[in-house]
Amino acid sequence: MRNSFAKHLLELAYDDESILLITGDLGYGVLDEFQRQLPNQYINSGVAEQSMMSMAAGLASRGYRPFVYSIANFPTFRCLEQIRNDVCYMRNPVTIVAVGAGLGYGVHGYTHHAIEDIAIMRAMPNMTLYSPGDAIETNYCVDLILSNAIPAYLRLGKGGEPLINTKSLGEQPSILIIEEGIDGVICWTGGIGAKVMLASSMLEKLGIRPILISMPVLSDETIGQLLSTANGKKILSVEEHTLSGGFGSWILEVASGIGYPGRISRIGVTRDTNTEIGTQNYLLEYSGLSPEAISLKFRGLLT
């Protein structure tokens, strides 16, 4: 996803001098081509994330469209006050690009986990959240972000995510039905969709065919669309994030407000994951987010 983001933003920035890419001394190899081709639209702010965020807000207030790029924990948790005061309350159209969302940098330990970010960022005023699941969804989200001059949070995997969508999304709605089905709904946000697709293959062998829905745009409106599409069916939400305040919690909140009649179950990162260090796959399995665990959870929901 991060490579697709850098390539697509470069293409767009050629035709729009207001687009700026700001990095906190990260992204070498990924952002090099942008820096080489558009040096006047590229800023390395150094390891100074709080100043970087305030600088981006100032540039946005002058008509620029800055994209602030760093490993997911750094442009969020480290500079939350600047996001709240300088970006969100002032409605400055800064896009915070968080790379390695979830457990993408798991080998670095809990300091680099980004498993509370949805809960925190969705609480910020005037902020829209984007959590694509593959490269095609990433480009789709970048286009949506640039069509709205408001604060945005773009949550990306750090590379290697397989394509789930098989065609360009164009003007598709913000909830993406990946596969039609009859046996309830499995929905997700972000790169965990690859695990869901494997779980779906396991379920299909048992004659179970859920509707599969990817949610690259997170808001009350899009979750309302999800519930409308589910139409009372049982729902399992899957997320590479803690259950507290995350994607599944958001679904429950909106469902409570409209009196959704179907049963909703959630699966996400366990709280004790911060005691473990290892690859993303290892940590996902530790949290019960393997394809086998997702399949088992959905089968239990149907009983």
Secondary structure, DSSP 8 states (H G I E B T S, - for coil): -HHHHHHHHHHHHHT-TTEEEEESS--TTTSHHHHHH-GGGEEE--S-HHHHHHHHHHHHHTT-EEEEEEETTTTTTTTHHHIIIIIITTT---EEEEESTBTTTGGG-GGG-BSSHHHHHTTSTT-EEE--SSHHHHHHHHHHHHTS-S-EEEEE--S-------S--TT--SSEEEE--SS-EEEEESTTHHHHHHHHHHHHHTT---EEEE-SEESHHHHHHHHHHHTT--EEEEEEEESTTSHHHHHHHHHHHHT--S-EEEEEE-GGGGG----HHHHHHHTT-SHHHHHHHHHHHH-
